[in-house]
Amino acid sequence: MVYKPRAFNVTTDPEMAVNPDPDRDVVVITNLSGATIYWGVDPELSTANGAPIFNNGRAEFSRENGRDPRIARYLVIGSGSGDVRIDEESTGE
């Protein structure tokens, strides 16, 4: 099992925070920013069409909960920038 935790800085421009990985089993995004961050699977992500992750909240993507962890995830914030932690676990190297 490969475990890859890391920090990511979210800005007002949508950015791919999680790359596609066919071997990934779980992705957890934890919002430490003090503001709401939005996630989506499309590079046209905005605060209007994204799913919110509230301050100190998290979003988990796993095969068990029906949110495919293998696909890309984009993040965006309404203003300023925000700090998140991304934890990935996969079966591959």
N, C-alpha and C positions, 0 to 999 in steps of 0.2 A: 504494500500500500504506500503510495506517495502522498505526502501531505505538504501543501504549499501555501502557508499563510503570508499575507503581504498587505501593505498599506497602499491606498489609492486616493488621489486627490481629484474630487469631482468639481467640474466647472460648469458654466452656463452653456457651453458647447457640448452636445452629446458626444460621448466617447466610449469606445468599446473597452469595458473594464475586465471582461472575462472572454477570452478567446475560445472558439470552438475546440472541443477535445472529445473524441469518441470514446475514450477510456474513463472519463470523469464520472464519479459516482455521486458526489455531493459538492455543492457550492453554497456557502453562507456569506451574505453581505451584511455587515453590521454598520449602522450609521452612527458615527461619533461626532457629527458636524454641528449639532445645535439647531439645525434646520431640516426641513423635509427634503429628501432626495428621491428622485423618481427613476425607476428602471423600466426597461423594455427590451425587445429583441430586434428592433429596427433602428437603423442609423438616423431616421427622421424623428427620433424620440423628442418629446417636449414635456413640459410640466403639465400640459393639458391632456396628453394622451398616454402618459406613463403611469405606472403603478407606484404608489407612495411607500417609502420606508421612512417612518417618522424618527425623530431624534431618539437615540438609544434603542431603536427598533432594529429588526433584522428581517431579511428575506432568505428563506432556505429553498434550494432547488435540489430535489432528489427524485430518483425513480419511484420511491415509495410514496411521495406526496403528489405525484403526477406532474410535477414541474421539471421538465427535461433538463438535467444538469449538463448535458453535452453541448448545448447550443450557446451561441454568443449572448452576452448581456451588455447592454449599454446603460450608462448612468448620466444624469443631468441634475442640476440644482437651479432654482429660480433666480438667485442672485448671489454674488460672491463666489466662494468656493467651500468645499466640504470634505471632511476627513472620513473615510470609511476603511474598514478592514475586510479583506476578502480571504476566506479560507476555502481551499479546494482539496478534495481527496479523490484519488484515482487509482485504478488498478494497474495502470501502465507506468512506464518509466518516464 
